[in-house]
Amino acid sequence: MIKIGIVGASGYTGGELLRFLKNHPEVEIVAATSRKFDGQPIYNVHPHLRDLEIKFENLKPDEIDADLVFTATPHGASMKIVPELLKNNMKVVDLSGDYRFDNIKTYEKWYGYEHTHHLKAVYGLPEINRELIKEADLVANPGCYPTGAILACLPIVAEKIAEKIVVDAKSGVSGAGVTPTDATHFPNCSDSVSPYAVTTHRHGPEIQEKLSKFGNAKVSFTPHLVPVIRGIMTTVHSFIIEDVSSDYIQEIYKEFYDGEPFVRVLEKGEIPRLSSVRGSNNCHIGSFDIDENGRLVVASAIDNLVKGASGQAVHNMNLMFGFPETESIDMVGLHP
C-alpha cells in the first residue's frame, strides 16, 4: 500500500484522479490539497465522490507525507512545488507543462515563464517511454492535445511515410479547466466551433519535439473548441511520400500498438467516436483513408480528462510502482 497526495485536487483533473484512486487496491489517499476549499468535504466540489471520507487541506509541500504526489497545478506553479517534494523523497507525476520539454528555452518561449527549477523528467506517454517511466522519480504527464496527436502520428512518422503533417484537433470545454471564461461561457461556446491560437498554441511545439525523436516530419497544429464536455477528436492530414495502400497503413498501426492496453486500432473505414472513449483511458485510432491526391487521413479520439490527463497519470503511477498497468483505469467508454 502506497500513500498518495494530490496537490490541486479541486479541479477537473484532481476530481478524476480521486475517482480513479478511490478504488485502487494499492493506494491510500492521504492528502488532497486546496487553498480555496480548505476544510470542506471532497463531495462539496466533486459531488460524485460522496463516499470519499476525506477533506481538502491547505498544505505546503513540506507538510505532505506521501510516497507519490500528483501535482495538478497551473503552469508555472508546479516548478515551485516539485523540487521540494522530490527533496523529501517523494515521487511526482506533474500534470502541468513545467517539465514536459527537453529544451527549457522552448518552454519559456511558449509558456511565458522563466523556468527557475529545471529538473530532468521522463515524458509520461507510456506507449513510448514505458521502461523509463518505471525507473523515474519525476514524470511529466503529457498535454491532452499532444496525447491524441502523438499517438495518431507516431507510426507514420516512425516509418518515414510522411514529411509534412497537419493536425486538426477539437476539444471539449472541460479542457479549458474549471474556471469559466468568456470563451467557455455556455452561450458563447454552444452551437459553435471555434478555432483558436491557430498557429501559436503551446501544445504544437510539444507535439513536434516528441515526434522528432522518431522522424523528421514537420507538424503544424490547430486546436478548436467544440460544444461538448469531454473529449478530443484529432484529425491528422499528411501527404504520403510512398505509394502505399490504406490497408498497409492500418497494418503499420496495428503492429506499432500491438499489446498496448489502452490503444485500440479500429478496422478499416471505422471512424473514432468521442462517446466510445468518454470516461475511459482508451485512445481509438481509425480512418487510414487515402484520397486521390495522396492525402492520408488518420483520426484519434481520447477523453481529455482521462487519457489526456488523470487516467494517464494513474497509468504512470502504476508503472512507477510496479502495479498492473491497467489497475483502476481499465474501463470502457460511456456510449451513448
N, C-alpha and C positions, 0 to 999 in steps of 0.2 A: 504494500500500500504506500503510495506516494502522496505528499501534501502539495496542493496546488493553490496558487494565488492568482487573482485576476485584477490587474490594475486598469481601471476604466471600465468597470463591469456594468455600468448603467446604459451604455449604448447598444445599438443593434448587435454588433459583433460580440459584446460582452454577454448579452442575453443568449445568443446562440452557443457561446462557449459553456455557459451554465446549463443550457438544455442538454448538450451532449455529455458533459462531465457528470451530470446528476446521476446517470445510470452506469457510469464506468466502474467496473468492479475493483479496479486497482487504484482508485483515486479518492482522496478526501479533500473537499474544497475548504480551505482554512481561512481564506481572505477574499473578499470581493469589495474593491475599493470604489468610493465615490465621495467627492467633497460635497456635492450638491445634496445628496440623499443620505448623508451620514446618519446612522442610527435607524433608518427606515427598513422595514422588511423588503426582501427582494421582490415580492409579488406586488408591491406598490408601483413598481416601474415595469416589471415583467409579469403581467397578470396570469400568464400561462404557467408560471413556475411556483404556484401556490404551495406545493409540497416541499419546497426548499426552505428549511428552517434556519436560515442564516440572515443576517442583516448587512447592509452596506456599512463600511467603515472608512473613515478618513485617515488612512495610514500613510506614513512616509516609507520610502523603500527600506530603510534600516529597521522598521518595525514589523516587517513581514518575515515570517519564518516558514519557508516552503522549500520543496525540492525543485519545483519549476514554477515560474511566473509567466503568465501571458500578459504582455503589455499592449492593451487595446487602447492606445493613447494617440492623440493627434501627432501629425508630422512635426518634428522639431521638439516635441516633449519627450519622446522616448529616449533620445540620446542623453538626456539629463537624468534618467532613471536607471537605464540598463546597466551602466558601468558599476553602480553601487550594488545592484542585485548580484551581478557576477562576482564582485569582490567578496560578497558574503556567501559564496559557494552555492548559488542557486543557478540552475539552467534557465534560459529565457527563450521564449518564442515571441518575437516582436511583430505586431501586426501593422505597424506604421511603415513609412517608406524610408526611415532613417538609416537602415543597414542593408538595403537591397542592392546598392550599386557597388561594383568593384572600384569604380572611379569616383572619388569624392567630389571632384570638380564638376562631374556630371550632375551629381545630387544637388550641389549648391546652385548650379545654373538653373535647374528645372524646378527645384522646391523653394529657392529663395532664402534658405537658411545657411548660416555659417556652421559647418559641422565641427563642433568643438570636442567631441568624444568619439573619435573614429576607432572602431574595433573590427576585427575580422569576423565575419559572419558567413554561415552557409546559406545559400539561397534555397528556400524551403519548398521547392517543387519536387516532390518525391519521385516523379517519373524520370527526372534527370539526375537527381543528387541523392538518391536513397542511401547509399553507403556513407557518404559524407555526413548526412543528417544523423545517422546512427552514432557518430562519434562527436557530434557538435555540442558545445555549451551554449552557443548563441545561433539561433536560426531566424533568418529574416523571411517572414511569411510573404509570398508574392502578392502583388496587387491583383484586384479582381479582373480587370480587363486583361492584364498580361497573362493570367492563368488560362483564360479561354483562348486568347490569341496564340500563345506559345504552343499549346497543345494542338491547336488546329494547323499550325505551320511546321512544326518540328520535322515530320517525316519528309516533306518535300524539300526543306532546307538541307537536311542531313544527306539526302540523296542527290543534291545539286540539280534538282529538276527545274527550279525557278530562280531567277536572279532579281526580279523586282516583284514585290508583294504589296497589295493594298488591303488593309484590314479595316473593315467597316463593322463597328460594334455598337450594339444597342442595349442599354442598361435600364433596369427598373429603378424607381425613385429611391428605394432604400439604400442604393449605392451612394447617395449623397449624405447619408448619416441621419441621425435622429433629430437634429435641429433644423426646423423649417427655414426656407429661404424664399425669395421672390420666385426663383426658378422652379422650386419644388412645391409651392403653394398649389393646392388642388385645382382651382380654376385656371391657373396659368399653365399647368402641365397636362391636364386631362384633355383628351381628344386632340392630341398634338404629338408630333415627333420633332424633336429639336436637336440638330447638330450643335456642338459647342467645342470650343478650343480646337477648331477643325484641323489645324496643323501644329498646335502648340501644347497638346495635352502631355502632362508629365509621365504618363504611362507609355508613351511612344518610345522614348529612349530606353526604358526598362525592357520592353519587348525586343528592341534592336540589340541591346547589349547581351541578353541571354541567348538569342538566336545566333549571334555572331560566333559563339563557341562551336556551332555545328556547321556553319557555312557562311558564304559571303553575300547572301541575299540582302538587298536593301528593302526596308519595310517602312511603309507610310501608314499612319493610323489616324482615324477619325472616329470619335465617340458620338453617340446620340442618346438623348434622354427619351424614354418611351413611357407611356402612362400605365405601367404595371408595377406591382410592388416588388417582386423578386425576379431575378434572372438576368443573364447576359446572353444575347444571341450574337455570335461573331460570324461574319461572312468574310471569307478570305478569297481575294481575287489575285490570280497570278497568271502571267503568260509563260507557258512552259517552253523550255528550250530543247526538249527532246520529243520525238514523235512516239508518244506512249498513249495507251488507251485508259479510259476511266476504270476498267477492271484492274489494270496494272496498278493504278494509283491506290485503289481501295485495298489491294493486296499488300502494298507497302505499309499502309496504315495498320492493317491487321497484324502484320509481322512486328511492326515497331512497338505496338501496345499489347502484344501477346503477354498474358499473365498479369497485366496491370489491374488491380482490384477495382479501380474507380473510373476507368476509361472504357467506354463502350463504342466500338466502331460499328456503325449501322450498315445494313445491307444496301446494295446499290440502289440509288434512287430515293432512299429514305431521307427525309429532312428532319433534323432535330427539332424538338418542341420544348419550350420553356417549362410547360406543365409536367413534362416527363421527368425533369430533374429537380423540380421545386421541392425544397426541404431536404434534398439528398446531397451527398458528396460526390455525385457522379458527374462526369463530363461525357456527353453524347456527341459524336462526330459523324457527319454524314455528307451527302450530296456526291462529291467526286465527279461532277459532270464537267465535260469539256465542250465548249462551243466551237462553231466553225472557224473562229478566229484564233483558236488555240488558247482560249482563256479557261483555266481550271478554276472551279468554284468548290470550296470546301467550307462547311458550316459546323460550328460547335455551339453547344448550349450548356451553361452551368447555372447554378444558383449563386448569385454574387455574394450572399452572406454565408454560404456553406463551403463549397469547393473554392469559391473566390475569397474566403476569409476564414471563418471559425472552424469549419469541418476540416479544412486543410491544416489548420493549426493543430487540431487534435491528432490528425494523422501524423504530423511531425512529432508531436509528443510521444505517440505510440512507438515511433521508430527510435526516438532518443532513449527510451527506457526498455526497449526490447519487448514491448507488449505486441499482441497480434495487431497488424496494421489496421484492420477494419473495426477494432473494438470500439463500440458505442457510436460509430458513424456508418454502420452498414445498414442502410435503409433505402427503400425505393422512393421515387418521387411521388408527389401528391397530384395525380391526374384524375379527374379534371380539376 
